[in-house]
Every structure is written in structure tokens, then in C-alpha cells.
């Protein structure tokens, strides 16, 4: 915060939720607290954080159970994520920005568009538009295939411009006006960390 951070971004912090709830009840930072997660969250856990988190930044990956099972081995992801999003929206459905246009409170739902899966993305947009009309939505074009994907060959490529535009155009046609979009250049391996603990462990 002293160095000018706009927020405290807690990435996938679920396993520390109990400790975070205890801490944030004792110390509330002067900048927003962001809960950045996969969306695969227990609604009960989120209720414990009510009033302590300023911005929820969840993914909504899948709306179809077969896709969730095939790609993430989590068949119940859609139902779990839907309940989690409902709880997040209940807590932070009203968005607030500061004088510089930086979010202070609210919710941004991220959706990573996958190749050969745009119909699922459209269903996700229908759900979000109906259930969470005041939430912001980030439509991500950054899917980058890695390693051996022979078991799921449809994922062994980046999404095309046509696929991405199909989803963006659908959102606009629904009247959604709180969306963030990306350029195709975001799908690049240079944005993927080496995960070798560089800068973390000496």
C-alpha cells in the first residue's frame, strides 16, 4: 500500500479463508481487498467473508457438467460456481468506482473462451445476463494450449478471431454494456510464468 498498490489481490485464497476472515476483522486495508478465484467455492465459506471482501473476481469456466468433467475433472463445477456467484453478487452486486475510475467495490466475472466451445460461452452469457445484470464481465481470449493435449484435441489450438467475435457480439446483442474484451495478442506463452519459483526462493 505504501508503494502505491490500488488493491490487495488475493489469488486463489480459499484454503486460507478462515485465517483471512480473522485477519480482516482485525485489520481492514485502506485499499480494496480483491478475492480472486476459480469460482469453485463453497457458498458457506463466502458467507464467512461477507463485509470483508470489497471486490469479487471469480471465473465462470463451465456451464455444462460434461465439459467440466472432461476438462477439469470437476463435474459439479457449474452448480458449485453458480451458488458461489450468487453469494458473491448478493454481497457485492453494487459497483462503486473512485474518482480515477478504479473499482472500489463490486464484482467482475471472468470467462475464458475455449476453442470449439463457443456455444457453451453463449449459454454462460445468457445466465450471467439474467442473474447478475450489474456485474462486470471479462471475456478472455488468452487461452494458450500447453503440453500434450492429444486426449482433448479440440483444445490443442488457440481460439480464432471469429470465435472470439462471436461471443463478444452475442454479449453486445444481449445489451450487456459492462464487459471487458481482449486482443488476440493476449494468447501467448510469454504471459505464462515458468513456475520455477524465480524471485520467490533463493
Backbone bond lengths (Angstrom), bond angles and torsions (degrees), N, CA, C in turn:
res aa  C-N    CA-C-N  psi(-1)  N-CA   C-N-CA  omega(-1)  CA-C   N-CA-C  phi
1 X - - - 1.468 - - 1.529 110.04 -
2 X 1.318 116.77 -41.51 1.463 120.81 179.35 1.520 111.76 -64.27
3 X 1.328 117.00 -25.78 1.462 121.35 179.28 1.532 112.12 -87.82
4 X 1.328 117.54 0.74 1.460 120.75 174.46 1.512 116.18 102.78
5 X 1.326 118.70 16.32 1.465 121.30 179.00 1.523 110.32 -61.25
6 X 1.340 115.99 138.61 1.466 120.95 178.51 1.522 112.25 -81.66
7 X 1.329 116.47 -21.48 1.465 120.13 -179.66 1.518 109.67 -160.61
8 X 1.327 115.27 170.61 1.455 122.42 171.85 1.524 105.77 -108.11
9 X 1.330 116.08 108.01 1.462 122.17 -173.29 1.522 109.82 -99.08
10 X 1.324 116.17 108.13 1.464 122.61 -179.22 1.525 108.35 -93.72
11 X 1.337 116.75 110.02 1.464 121.82 -173.74 1.528 110.66 -95.54
12 X 1.336 115.41 121.57 1.477 121.92 -177.55 1.535 111.67 46.83
13 X 1.329 117.51 57.82 1.466 120.73 -173.36 1.529 114.88 -92.94
14 X 1.337 116.91 12.26 1.465 120.13 -169.82 1.522 112.82 -55.16
15 X 1.327 117.03 -40.56 1.465 119.63 -176.06 1.530 112.41 -70.51
16 X 1.337 116.60 -8.65 1.464 120.68 174.84 1.529 111.83 -110.46
17 X 1.310 117.14 14.60 1.466 120.22 -171.83 1.534 112.81 -58.95
18 X 1.311 117.03 -41.66 1.476 119.66 -179.04 1.523 110.07 -63.17
19 X 1.328 116.05 -46.43 1.462 119.80 179.74 1.521 111.26 -65.87
20 X 1.343 116.76 -38.26 1.457 120.15 178.87 1.520 111.83 -64.08
21 X 1.322 116.00 -41.44 1.462 119.62 178.75 1.524 110.40 -61.03
22 X 1.322 116.51 -42.93 1.467 120.71 178.33 1.521 111.25 -63.23
23 X 1.334 115.90 -45.19 1.460 120.81 -178.79 1.521 112.05 -64.19
24 X 1.347 116.07 -48.24 1.465 119.85 -173.94 1.527 112.46 -70.61
25 X 1.314 116.95 -18.84 1.469 119.32 172.98 1.527 111.21 -74.07
26 X 1.332 115.61 -25.52 1.462 120.41 -179.83 1.520 112.16 -93.10
27 X 1.336 115.71 -33.88 1.466 120.44 -177.21 1.514 109.89 -137.11
28 X 1.339 116.32 116.69 1.464 121.67 177.53 1.520 107.80 -105.91
29 X 1.345 118.51 114.93 1.465 120.30 179.62 1.529 112.04 -59.24
30 X 1.306 115.53 157.13 1.466 121.00 179.30 1.521 112.12 -80.01
31 X 1.339 116.95 -5.40 1.467 122.06 175.46 1.526 107.87 -117.68
32 X 1.338 118.51 160.74 1.463 120.48 -177.55 1.527 113.58 -60.74
33 X 1.327 115.51 144.54 1.454 123.03 173.15 1.527 107.61 -96.05
34 X 1.336 116.56 123.69 1.465 122.59 -178.44 1.524 109.23 -106.68
35 X 1.333 115.64 127.85 1.473 121.48 176.90 1.522 106.96 -102.99
36 X 1.333 115.77 103.34 1.457 124.42 -169.95 1.526 108.38 -105.05
37 X 1.340 117.48 109.13 1.462 118.29 -170.85 1.518 113.67 -143.36
38 X 1.318 115.53 171.84 1.467 122.83 -179.51 1.524 112.71 -75.77
39 X 1.326 117.29 -9.66 1.456 120.78 -175.02 1.520 113.44 87.60
40 X 1.329 116.62 -12.31 1.469 121.58 -179.68 1.525 107.25 -87.97
41 X 1.320 115.00 75.46 1.463 123.03 -170.20 1.523 110.68 -127.53
42 X 1.307 114.82 149.31 1.455 120.42 172.97 1.528 109.54 -79.37
43 X 1.313 116.49 129.50 1.463 120.09 177.74 1.527 110.87 -61.22
44 X 1.328 116.74 -32.54 1.468 121.09 178.77 1.527 110.64 -64.17
45 X 1.329 116.25 -40.14 1.461 120.09 177.48 1.521 110.31 -63.96
46 X 1.316 116.71 -43.27 1.458 120.71 -179.28 1.525 111.91 -64.20
47 X 1.317 117.10 -35.66 1.470 120.19 177.66 1.518 111.10 -61.03
48 X 1.322 116.24 -31.62 1.454 121.50 178.43 1.535 111.09 -65.86
49 X 1.340 116.11 -23.59 1.464 121.10 -177.52 1.528 112.80 -98.77
50 X 1.316 116.85 5.24 1.462 121.56 -177.99 1.534 110.43 -57.78
51 X 1.328 116.05 125.90 1.455 121.32 179.97 1.512 113.94 86.95
52 X 1.325 117.48 -8.14 1.458 121.68 -177.76 1.525 112.37 -104.26
53 X 1.326 116.50 -26.26 1.465 122.45 178.49 1.521 108.84 -100.84
54 X 1.320 116.52 134.31 1.461 120.77 -178.49 1.527 112.40 -92.33
55 X 1.322 116.20 -39.00 1.460 121.24 -176.65 1.526 109.48 -131.90
56 X 1.309 116.18 126.83 1.467 120.28 172.98 1.525 108.52 -98.63
57 X 1.333 115.34 132.54 1.457 122.41 -178.58 1.536 108.58 -128.83
58 X 1.341 116.48 72.62 1.461 120.19 -177.73 1.524 113.19 -93.14
59 X 1.320 115.14 154.65 1.463 120.93 166.51 1.525 108.34 -84.23
60 X 1.322 115.50 153.44 1.462 121.28 163.74 1.525 104.70 -129.45
61 X 1.328 115.58 93.56 1.457 122.10 -168.59 1.525 113.33 -80.41
62 X 1.330 115.54 -48.31 1.467 120.38 -172.15 1.522 111.04 -134.90
63 X 1.326 115.20 145.37 1.459 119.97 172.15 1.527 110.17 -114.61
64 X 1.331 115.91 -7.68 1.462 121.57 179.12 1.523 110.26 -110.08
65 X 1.319 115.95 129.78 1.465 120.65 -177.63 1.526 112.47 -62.52
66 X 1.331 116.63 -38.12 1.464 118.58 -178.18 1.524 111.41 -65.72
67 X 1.331 117.66 -36.06 1.457 120.64 177.34 1.529 110.85 -69.73
68 X 1.319 116.48 -40.75 1.465 119.96 178.98 1.524 111.07 -62.72
69 X 1.314 116.12 -39.05 1.464 120.55 177.89 1.522 110.82 -68.51
70 X 1.310 116.57 -45.49 1.463 121.38 -175.39 1.523 112.27 -66.89
71 X 1.330 116.85 -42.82 1.454 120.34 -172.90 1.527 114.54 -95.20
72 X 1.333 117.49 -24.59 1.465 119.57 -176.35 1.526 114.11 -132.92
73 X 1.327 117.11 2.52 1.465 121.60 -179.96 1.532 111.58 55.36
74 X 1.326 114.98 36.22 1.463 120.82 -179.35 1.525 107.87 -135.91
75 X 1.319 115.81 77.30 1.465 121.03 -173.19 1.518 112.69 -58.78
76 X 1.324 116.75 -30.34 1.459 120.21 -177.18 1.522 113.11 -88.86
77 X 1.327 117.51 7.67 1.466 120.00 -177.67 1.535 112.67 -52.11
78 X 1.341 120.53 -48.27 1.469 118.55 -176.84 1.522 113.66 -56.51
79 X 1.325 117.28 -47.05 1.470 120.14 -177.74 1.526 111.29 -66.95
80 X 1.331 116.37 -42.98 1.471 120.27 -179.88 1.524 110.03 -63.81
81 X 1.333 116.35 -46.30 1.468 120.17 -178.56 1.520 111.84 -65.55
82 X 1.335 117.10 -38.65 1.465 119.53 178.92 1.521 111.35 -60.82
83 X 1.326 116.75 -44.34 1.475 120.03 178.72 1.527 110.59 -64.88
84 X 1.339 115.56 -39.26 1.465 119.12 179.49 1.523 111.08 -65.35
85 X 1.318 116.89 -44.47 1.461 120.30 179.02 1.524 111.44 -62.22
86 X 1.310 116.77 -38.47 1.462 120.28 178.34 1.522 111.18 -61.79
87 X 1.338 116.26 -41.56 1.459 120.03 179.07 1.527 110.95 -68.57
88 X 1.332 116.82 -42.50 1.467 120.10 177.71 1.528 110.94 -60.37
89 X 1.316 115.91 -42.52 1.466 120.75 -178.53 1.528 110.97 -68.25
90 X 1.316 115.92 -36.44 1.459 120.33 177.10 1.530 110.10 -60.47
91 X 1.320 115.60 -38.45 1.464 120.41 -178.98 1.526 112.57 -79.87
92 X 1.342 116.61 -40.47 1.461 120.09 -169.80 1.527 112.87 -133.96
93 X 1.325 116.94 39.58 1.462 120.27 -179.95 1.517 113.68 -72.94
94 X 1.325 116.85 -22.41 1.455 121.34 179.49 1.523 109.50 -92.27
95 X 1.339 116.33 123.55 1.461 121.43 -175.63 1.525 111.22 -94.10
96 X 1.335 114.99 138.42 1.462 120.96 175.39 1.520 109.46 -129.76
97 X 1.334 116.67 138.38 1.458 122.59 177.14 1.523 109.72 -121.08
98 X 1.349 116.49 154.33 1.458 118.82 175.19 1.520 109.96 -87.80
99 X 1.322 116.72 -174.92 1.464 120.78 -175.21 1.533 112.47 -67.24
100 X 1.342 116.97 -14.95 1.463 120.81 178.80 1.531 112.34 -99.04
101 X 1.327 116.45 7.57 1.458 119.89 178.92 1.512 114.00 79.44
102 X 1.320 116.90 15.17 1.464 121.38 178.76 1.527 108.83 -93.50
103 X 1.319 116.11 131.93 1.457 120.07 -177.25 1.532 111.97 -63.61
104 X 1.313 115.45 132.83 1.466 121.65 176.16 1.523 111.11 -103.58
105 X 1.334 115.64 -37.79 1.458 121.57 178.67 1.520 108.27 -145.68
106 X 1.334 115.92 149.68 1.449 118.43 177.49 1.513 113.01 145.80
107 X 1.325 114.60 -157.51 1.458 121.45 -174.33 1.527 108.78 -150.49
108 X 1.327 115.63 132.50 1.458 121.75 174.00 1.524 107.51 -124.88
109 X 1.325 116.44 118.98 1.462 121.34 179.61 1.522 108.21 -96.09
110 X 1.330 115.96 123.43 1.462 120.24 178.98 1.528 110.02 -97.86
111 X 1.327 114.66 140.49 1.470 119.25 173.42 1.518 109.49 -134.31
112 X 1.326 115.48 118.79 1.461 121.74 177.79 1.527 108.27 -87.43
113 X 1.318 116.14 115.81 1.461 120.85 -179.87 1.525 108.92 -77.46
114 X 1.314 116.07 128.51 1.462 121.45 -178.04 1.521 110.73 -104.15
115 X 1.333 117.35 148.28 1.470 119.59 178.12 1.522 111.28 -61.38
116 X 1.310 115.72 142.08 1.476 123.12 179.11 1.524 112.82 63.70
117 X 1.329 117.52 19.56 1.467 120.87 -177.42 1.527 112.63 -132.63
118 X 1.320 117.51 25.72 1.462 118.63 -175.42 1.525 113.34 -66.99
119 X 1.321 118.26 -29.41 1.466 119.17 178.48 1.524 111.22 -63.06
120 X 1.328 116.50 -35.69 1.465 119.91 175.36 1.522 110.32 -65.57
121 X 1.323 117.00 -38.38 1.466 120.96 178.53 1.525 110.81 -62.35
122 X 1.318 116.93 -39.09 1.467 120.04 179.62 1.523 111.21 -65.12
123 X 1.337 116.65 -38.32 1.458 120.22 177.65 1.527 110.97 -66.22
124 X 1.317 115.99 -36.86 1.459 120.16 176.91 1.522 110.38 -63.64
125 X 1.311 117.10 -41.86 1.464 120.38 178.06 1.525 111.57 -63.72
126 X 1.324 117.22 -39.42 1.467 120.48 176.12 1.526 110.24 -58.73
127 X 1.326 116.01 -44.56 1.460 120.93 -178.29 1.527 110.81 -65.08
128 X 1.328 116.36 -48.30 1.464 119.95 -179.19 1.517 111.26 -61.83
129 X 1.318 116.62 -44.25 1.460 121.12 -177.82 1.521 112.00 -62.03
130 X 1.326 115.68 -35.36 1.465 120.02 -179.71 1.524 112.13 -78.17
131 X 1.328 116.51 -43.41 1.466 120.46 -171.24 1.523 114.31 -90.55
132 X 1.339 116.84 -31.15 1.469 120.01 -172.24 1.528 110.92 -131.89
133 X 1.318 117.93 63.59 1.469 121.13 -172.79 1.529 114.47 -63.42
134 X 1.313 118.26 -22.18 1.469 120.44 -177.81 1.522 113.23 -98.08
135 X 1.332 116.75 -2.13 1.458 119.67 -179.64 1.525 110.47 -80.39
136 X 1.309 115.86 147.27 1.461 120.44 172.49 1.532 108.12 -84.25
137 X 1.335 115.67 151.52 1.462 121.53 -177.16 1.520 108.94 -129.19
138 X 1.323 116.43 131.37 1.451 122.18 175.57 1.520 108.49 -107.55
139 X 1.334 116.10 115.40 1.461 122.01 179.23 1.527 107.75 -95.61
140 X 1.319 115.94 108.07 1.457 120.98 -169.33 1.530 111.78 -96.62
141 X 1.331 114.57 133.07 1.465 121.82 -179.13 1.528 111.59 -106.70
142 X 1.323 117.18 12.09 1.457 120.95 -165.86 1.525 115.23 -90.93
143 X 1.331 118.12 9.49 1.462 118.52 -179.98 1.533 110.42 -55.58
144 X 1.333 115.40 127.79 1.460 121.79 -178.42 1.525 108.53 -130.65
145 X 1.328 118.86 116.19 1.471 120.28 -179.78 1.525 111.91 -68.35
146 X 1.325 115.09 140.01 1.462 121.25 179.75 1.528 109.78 -138.25
147 X 1.306 116.08 150.86 1.462 123.37 173.62 1.538 111.87 61.98
148 X 1.303 116.62 -160.82 1.465 122.39 -175.53 1.522 109.84 -84.52
149 X 1.319 116.43 114.57 1.460 121.37 -179.53 1.526 111.17 -115.60
150 X 1.329 116.33 27.84 1.463 120.08 -178.03 1.525 111.99 -62.97
151 X 1.329 117.39 -24.45 1.470 120.65 178.91 1.522 111.73 -75.04
152 X 1.320 116.49 -22.64 1.475 121.84 178.54 1.529 107.89 -133.53
153 X 1.319 117.83 70.15 1.476 120.93 -172.63 1.521 114.00 -59.95
154 X 1.329 117.90 -24.36 1.467 119.94 179.67 1.526 111.57 -66.55
155 X 1.338 116.51 -19.77 1.464 120.33 179.83 1.520 112.39 -95.16
156 X 1.311 117.48 2.99 1.467 120.98 -175.14 1.527 111.93 -87.94
157 X 1.321 115.84 41.22 1.463 122.13 175.46 1.519 108.70 -162.91
158 X 1.319 115.76 162.67 1.461 120.20 173.01 1.526 109.24 -77.19
159 X 1.329 116.35 163.54 1.461 118.20 175.16 1.523 109.18 -74.20
160 X 1.306 115.51 153.51 1.461 120.38 179.48 1.524 110.20 -88.09
161 X 1.308 115.40 162.65 1.473 119.92 175.94 1.523 110.21 -60.82
162 X 1.319 115.97 -36.87 1.464 120.17 179.73 1.526 110.60 -64.02
163 X 1.331 117.68 -42.59 1.466 120.71 179.00 1.524 110.76 -62.79
164 X 1.320 116.05 -45.59 1.461 119.22 -178.73 1.522 111.04 -64.20
165 X 1.311 116.55 -45.79 1.471 119.98 -179.56 1.531 111.89 -63.02
166 X 1.328 116.31 -33.60 1.466 119.94 177.42 1.528 110.38 -58.89
167 X 1.320 116.60 -43.35 1.464 120.74 -178.18 1.533 110.49 -72.26
168 X 1.314 116.61 -44.25 1.472 119.96 179.58 1.525 110.55 -62.22
169 X 1.325 117.31 -45.97 1.467 120.82 179.83 1.522 110.98 -61.14
170 X 1.320 116.65 -37.67 1.464 120.17 179.23 1.531 110.42 -63.81
171 X 1.336 115.98 -43.75 1.465 119.82 178.13 1.528 110.99 -59.97
172 X 1.312 116.43 -43.97 1.466 120.51 179.99 1.525 111.29 -65.43
173 X 1.325 116.34 -39.08 1.466 120.02 178.80 1.524 112.15 -67.30
174 X 1.329 116.63 -25.56 1.464 120.26 174.90 1.525 111.49 -75.26
175 X 1.325 115.47 -11.54 1.462 119.74 -177.64 1.511 113.30 90.87
176 X 1.319 117.07 11.94 1.462 120.52 179.59 1.530 108.78 -73.53
177 X 1.323 116.43 121.52 1.462 120.53 -176.81 1.521 112.97 -120.54
178 X 1.332 116.13 12.70 1.465 120.66 178.02 1.530 108.72 -119.24
179 X 1.325 116.07 59.52 1.457 119.25 -176.20 1.530 111.03 -123.21
180 X 1.323 114.57 144.56 1.454 122.07 172.04 1.526 107.53 -105.03
181 X 1.331 116.91 137.63 1.458 120.23 178.47 1.529 108.96 -123.43
182 X 1.342 114.64 161.46 1.459 120.85 -177.37 1.522 110.62 -122.50
183 X 1.320 115.33 162.13 1.459 120.65 172.60 1.523 109.00 -91.28
184 X 1.314 116.65 160.56 1.450 121.09 -179.82 1.509 113.61 -62.91
185 X 1.338 117.17 -22.22 1.463 120.96 -179.15 1.523 112.72 -66.37
186 X 1.332 116.47 -13.49 1.477 119.08 -179.58 1.520 111.88 -71.79
187 X 1.340 117.67 -17.59 1.468 121.62 178.64 1.520 108.67 -89.56
188 X 1.316 115.92 82.29 1.454 120.64 -176.81 1.523 109.15 -147.76
189 X 1.317 116.29 140.35 1.465 120.42 -178.32 1.521 112.70 -64.25
190 X 1.329 117.26 -18.73 1.471 118.97 -178.88 1.527 111.69 -65.35
191 X 1.344 116.80 -18.45 1.464 120.35 178.58 1.523 112.31 -88.09
192 X 1.325 117.18 -4.33 1.464 120.94 -178.89 1.519 109.28 -93.86
193 X 1.314 119.45 120.94 1.471 121.22 179.38 1.527 111.29 -62.57
194 X 1.311 115.88 158.07 1.458 120.58 177.36 1.529 112.30 -73.41
195 X 1.342 116.51 -17.10 1.466 121.72 -178.36 1.535 110.77 54.15
196 X 1.327 115.85 40.33 1.470 120.86 177.56 1.523 111.93 -111.86
197 X 1.342 115.99 15.52 1.458 123.48 177.82 1.536 113.28 68.57
198 X 1.346 116.34 18.39 1.462 119.57 176.19 1.522 110.74 -56.64
199 X 1.323 116.07 127.97 1.455 121.18 -179.48 1.509 114.13 82.05
200 X 1.317 116.84 -3.79 1.465 120.77 -178.71 1.533 110.70 -108.36
201 X 1.315 114.88 -49.72 1.467 120.28 -178.42 1.509 109.05 -116.43
202 X 1.316 117.60 127.31 1.466 122.38 179.52 1.531 109.88 -86.79
